[in-house]
Amino acid sequence: MAPTEQRATTLWSPAPKAVLFDIDGTLVDSNYLHVDAWARAFEKVGHPVESWRIHRSIGLDSDRLLDALLGDEVDEFGDRAKDLHSEFYRASTGRLRPLPGAVELLHALSDAGVRVVLATSAPKEELEILLGVLDSDDALHATTSSDDVGTAKPEPDIVNVALERAGVDVSEALFVGDAVWDIEAAARASLGAIGVRTGGISLGELMDAGALQVFDDAAAVLADFESRRADQ
């Protein structure tokens, strides 16, 4: 799919010095495993939540997700549901796969001299699993995890940490994510963001959140990057 809409500047001219990536739903096909794990967790604690409502909250800080989905009962069920989600998710990680073009995009950017930083607030144990799925450590400049911040997206904290580890100014970087919360976090850090639809969020919602462009997946981002570089 070609990019849908763009602002006055192009994405790759000049090429950014760093590209920051969300992982879940952007590089690894994990969002629906998280939905399933949360659905099973809420069912087990006696507070079932419809899967579509869970999906709408994937990518949020876990405390905000629990507040949104449990409401007044978060104090009663929240901690247990969070523990159960982790348990059910870990049991399903054998089903994780890289999304189309994800590995190739990381390596293409790295080979072009762009610093690749994985900007996630996933717990360290989940990050290690995701890194194993991607098997692209040689293309990575740095990573982040939940140990680095107190509050996850849509707060900009993790984006700011990733920018610091990239060693670049905000004007020299781009962010790639699949959720509205990713785009909002980047915007709060004054960082331009690319949206991908692999997390199951619509093009319109990602654009409304402030995405510079929206692509179907990492493979489409890679094709755009390579075509723009070929034209230069």
C-alpha positions in Angstrom: 0.0 0.0 0.0 1.3 3.4 -0.9 1.5 6.1 1.8 -1.8 7.8 2.2 -1.2 11.4 3.1 1.8 13.4 4.2 2.8 16.7 5.6 5.0 19.2 3.8 8.3 17.4 4.4 9.1 13.9 3.1 10.0 11.2 5.5 13.4 10.3 4.1 14.8 13.6 2.8 16.9 14.3 4.6 17.3 10.8 6.0 16.8 10.7 9.8 19.8 9.9 11.9 17.6 7.6 14.1 14.4 5.7 13.8 12.6 4.6 17.0 10.2 1.6 16.9 7.4 0.3 19.0 7.6 -3.5 19.0 4.3 -5.0 19.9 2.0 -4.8 16.8 4.6 -2.9 14.9 7.4 -5.3 14.4 6.0 -8.5 16.1 2.5 -9.9 15.6 1.6 -9.9 19.3 -1.4 -7.6 19.8 -4.0 -10.3 19.5 -2.1 -12.6 21.8 -2.3 -9.8 24.4 -6.0 -9.4 23.7 -6.5 -13.1 24.3 -4.4 -13.1 27.5 -6.2 -10.1 28.9 -9.6 -11.6 28.0 -8.8 -14.9 29.8 -7.4 -13.0 32.8 -10.5 -10.9 33.2 -12.7 -13.9 32.8 -10.8 -15.8 35.5 -11.0 -13.0 38.0 -14.8 -12.9 37.5 -14.9 -9.6 35.5 -15.3 -10.6 31.8 -14.5 -7.9 29.3 -15.3 -8.0 25.6 -12.3 -8.6 23.3 -13.0 -5.5 21.2 -12.8 -3.3 24.2 -9.5 -4.8 25.2 -8.1 -4.3 21.7 -9.0 -0.6 21.9 -6.7 -0.3 24.9 -3.7 -2.4 23.8 -0.6 -0.3 23.9 -1.7 1.8 26.8 0.2 1.9 30.1 -1.1 -1.2 31.9 -2.5 0.8 34.8 -4.5 3.0 32.4 -5.7 -0.1 30.6 -6.9 -1.7 33.8 -8.6 1.6 34.9 -10.3 1.8 31.5 -11.5 -1.8 31.5 -12.3 -2.5 35.1 -13.5 1.0 36.2 -14.5 1.1 39.9 -13.5 -2.6 40.3 -9.8 -2.0 39.4 -8.7 -2.1 43.1 -10.4 -5.4 43.6 -9.4 -7.2 40.4 -6.5 -5.2 38.8 -3.4 -6.8 40.3 -4.6 -10.3 39.9 -5.7 -9.7 36.3 -2.3 -8.2 35.5 -0.5 -11.2 36.9 -2.8 -13.6 35.0 -2.3 -11.7 31.8 1.5 -12.1 32.1 1.0 -15.8 32.8 -1.3 -16.4 29.8 0.8 -14.3 27.5 4.0 -16.1 28.4 2.3 -19.4 27.6 1.5 -18.2 24.1 4.8 -16.7 23.1 5.6 -19.7 20.9 3.1 -18.2 18.4 4.9 -14.9 18.1 6.2 -14.0 14.6 7.8 -11.0 13.0 5.4 -8.9 11.0 6.0 -8.6 7.2 9.2 -6.6 6.4 10.0 -6.0 10.1 13.4 -7.7 10.2 14.4 -6.4 6.7 13.4 -2.8 7.6 15.6 -2.8 10.8 18.6 -4.1 8.8 18.1 -1.8 5.9 18.0 1.3 8.2 21.1 0.1 10.1 23.0 -0.6 6.9 22.2 2.9 5.7 23.8 4.3 8.9 20.5 5.1 10.7 20.5 4.3 14.4 17.7 1.9 15.2 16.2 2.0 18.7 13.4 -0.2 20.0 11.3 2.1 22.2 9.1 -0.1 24.2 7.9 -0.1 27.8 7.4 -3.9 27.8 8.8 -5.7 30.9 12.3 -6.9 30.4 11.3 -10.5 30.3 8.8 -9.8 27.5 11.5 -7.6 25.7 13.9 -10.6 25.7 11.3 -12.8 24.1 10.5 -10.1 21.4 14.2 -9.7 20.7 14.5 -13.4 20.2 11.6 -13.3 17.7 13.2 -10.5 15.7 16.7 -12.0 15.9 18.2 -8.7 14.8 20.4 -7.6 17.6 23.2 -6.7 15.1 20.9 -4.0 13.6 20.0 -2.4 16.9 21.7 0.7 18.4 19.7 0.5 21.7 16.5 -0.7 23.4 14.3 0.5 26.3 12.0 -1.4 28.7 9.6 -0.8 31.5 12.6 -0.4 33.9 13.4 2.9 32.2 10.1 4.8 33.0 7.4 5.0 35.5 4.6 5.6 33.1 4.1 4.2 29.6 2.5 5.5 26.4 0.7 7.8 25.7 3.1 9.7 28.0 6.3 10.6 26.2 8.7 9.3 28.8 9.8 6.2 26.9 10.2 8.2 23.6 12.4 10.7 25.4 14.6 7.9 26.9 14.9 6.3 23.4 15.9 9.6 21.9 18.6 10.1 24.6 20.0 6.6 23.8 19.9 7.3 20.1 22.1 10.4 20.8 20.2 12.6 18.4 18.0 15.6 18.5 14.3 15.2 18.1 14.4 16.9 14.7 16.8 14.1 13.5 14.6 11.2 14.3 11.3 9.4 13.4 9.0 7.1 15.4 7.2 4.1 14.0 4.2 2.6 15.8 0.9 0.8 15.3 -1.3 2.4 18.0 -2.9 5.8 18.6 -1.0 5.8 21.9 2.3 5.5 20.0 1.6 8.5 17.8 0.3 10.5 20.7 3.5 9.7 22.8 5.7 10.8 19.9 3.7 14.0 19.4 4.1 14.9 23.1 7.9 14.5 22.6 7.6 16.7 19.5 8.7 13.8 17.3 7.3 12.9 13.9 5.7 9.5 13.7 4.8 6.9 11.0 1.8 4.7 11.6 1.4 1.1 10.5 -1.9 -0.8 10.4 -0.6 -4.1 11.7 -1.9 -3.5 15.2 -5.5 -3.4 13.9 -6.0 0.4 14.2 -7.5 2.3 11.3 -5.7 4.6 9.0 -8.0 7.5 9.9 -7.4 7.1 13.6 -3.6 7.0 13.2 -3.8 10.1 10.9 -6.1 11.9 13.3 -3.6 11.2 16.1 -0.9 13.0 14.1 0.9 10.4 12.0 2.9 11.9 9.1 2.0 8.9 7.0 0.3 5.5 7.4 1.4 2.3 5.8 0.0 -1.2 5.9 3.1 -2.7 7.5 6.8 -2.5 7.9 7.3 -4.0 4.4 5.5 -1.0 3.0 7.7 1.4 5.1 10.8 -0.4 3.8 9.6 -0.1 0.2 9.1 3.6 0.6 12.5 4.1 2.3 14.2 2.2 -0.5 12.4 4.0 -3.3 13.1 7.5 -1.8 16.8 6.6 -1.4 17.0 5.4 -5.0 15.6 8.8 -6.1 18.3 10.7 -4.3 
